[in-house]
Amino acid sequence: MHKNSSLVPMIIIGILFFIFGFVTWLNGSLIPFLKVILDLNEFEALFVTFAFYIAYTVMALPMSFLLEKTGYKNGMAIGLGVMAVGSTLFIPAAEQASFAIFLTALFTLGTGLTILQTASNPYIVLVGPIESAAMRISIMGLINKSAGILAPLVFTAFIFSGLGSVDALTTEDIHALTSRLITPYIVMASVLVFLMLFVKFSALPELEFEDDEYDDNSIFSVPRVVLGAIALFFYVGIEVIAGDTIGLYAQNIGVLNATALTSYTMVFMVIAYIFGVLLIPKVISQEKALLSSAGLGILFVLGVVFSSKTSHGISEILWGWSGVVTLPDTITFVALLGLSNALVWPTIWPLALENLGKHTAKGSALLIMAIAGGAVIPLAFGKIAQITQDMQMSYLIGIVCYLFILFYAIKGHKVKSWF
């Protein structure tokens, strides 16, 4: 695609990023919801994230071949259609209160998102100068995480309105709760079908690639792509932990309105994205933004682990002026992880995909496969919490994630060959 930016692709991809965010961050509300109605433990509840994010690993490479056959525009329309099918699967899942069908529906949604993500991220990287790609992705992140703020609030208001404490639900209450899932997912399926037709017949241009230096090589011979994928694996893992376990952890320590707390993490991500849009690359380079994100992440993880479950000092500083519910400091530090996470995805993508040419689809697929970190790392988090009976200390897994991201920011993106 020509390097001059185009408003039409940005608007269309922006709409898709809103859908990504809304569907993805519903999981943060689904986890404590399904834990209650299906009587799951923490480890079982986090299979919600596993089923959703493992689809990215299983389906990314096949979807890259699909994109090469159909083109990026048609591929995105197919992805929206697959997501519509996944949304309709929530209807029998809710009617039968079946965890297996819920997981199948989530895997199907993840499969559709795999196609969309594999196609849409290169559009944003290549629609303008590579040096400002992180700024453009930050704009998409703003849209994505704004949907992430909205999704748990809508879910909580719609599903739990008129009900008392979720700790004292009767069988009739649980049946009523599962039934309330049906209408929202019917609406979501309808919207996705409309968007599928919109993208199919839109003015979105097809990507065109120039020749590249890797024509005869496997994508695995490009270290910055492989190391970037590993960094994204760790990033998505800690991003999902920050967004999807905050409600579970809050529920664990008796905080009210736990299903809405993913919105707090999303608020901090939106703040960081605003900084990304304003500062990259005019004030801070993509590499330095990534470095700063990793450093902040390490500090906030230590804040989660070593702060109090009862003190509200940090929370009063951050939230007291707004009149919102005061949170324990340890929960506030989980939310603050959103601040450190936001610019990791926007900065790794351009650093990894630069000058890949016709290998862009496979490079993008490899980076998308890394979203499996959202399946594996939260599951490890849940297992540690189950074994140790201490969810607060389980957040230490985030240190490992941020250390590798720090390595990629300092050295990994500069490696030109394996030997």
Beta strands, then each sheet from edge to edge (+ up, - down):
end
